[in-house]
Amino acid sequence: MKVGVFDSGLGGLTVVSAITEIFRGADVFYIADTKYAPYGEKTQEQILKRCIEITNFLIKEHQITALIVACNTATSASIKTLRDKYPELILIGTEPGIKPAIEATKTNNIGVLATPATLKGDKYQLLVNELFKSKQISLFEQACPGLVEQIEKGEVSSELTIKMLETWLEPMKRNRVDTIVLGCTHYPLASDAIKQIMGYDISLIQTGWAIAKRLKSLSLEKNHINEGLLNISVYFTGDINQNMIKKIFEKTEYNKKITIRKYDI
């Protein structure tokens, strides 16, 4: 099986990392579209155009049968059009894990860390309105401008990053939030810092596992045999911190082959 995954940078590799834990017998082609990062600063039309370009590339060059849009912002801008345009693909988008957060919380105090674009997006607002209309939940939303850029530079625990996180997390800590939704695929890379700042037992909800399980389920329906090697190719369109790529896959136990190189798309 051939699976395409893309994001504007390193963040979607947290999804690929989750895929390596439960998925076998496939070639995974990941595109870190760093040349056009961050997507959150682009218009909806620009993001959609880029998503179509990347999808066409993955189909033409690698004959993918499944595509994962590993970015909340790109999903919001493109997923409906991509599903209409490529009905033959298994197509999976990304959205903040509000539902599992509701299931996990014991205090009914939930925090959401996300990019400004995600929090303003229609898809997120509809999701929150739908899930919260019958629940007595206190939601503490926090936009995190600049955090993606810090993570892309590999500064997940630098003094500046910690200071940013402390400011954003202080209201959640004060209100004893027990569950935080990581509403961007980059943010799991800052999990250790977030837990340290909160200073007590906290549940962090990320979407990588849910996406990996969804990919496995849909693939099995298409008669995929989940056995054998998993080959991962990581392409980047602009500058990228290759040390961060290696760090992301250090924690995965499965012995996999990873190829890293620059690609012009």
DAHU-V303702 format. One line per field, one symbol per residue. burial: # if it has 16 or more other ideal C-beta (glycine too) atoms within 10 Angstrom, else .. A space follows every 50 residues. Layout:
burial=???
//
This chain:
burial=####################..##.###############.#....##.# #..##.###..#.################..#...#..##########.# ##.##...#######.###.#.##..##........#.######..##.# ##..##....##.##..##..##...###############.##..##.. .#.#########..##..#....#.....#.######..##..##..##. .#.....#....#.#
//
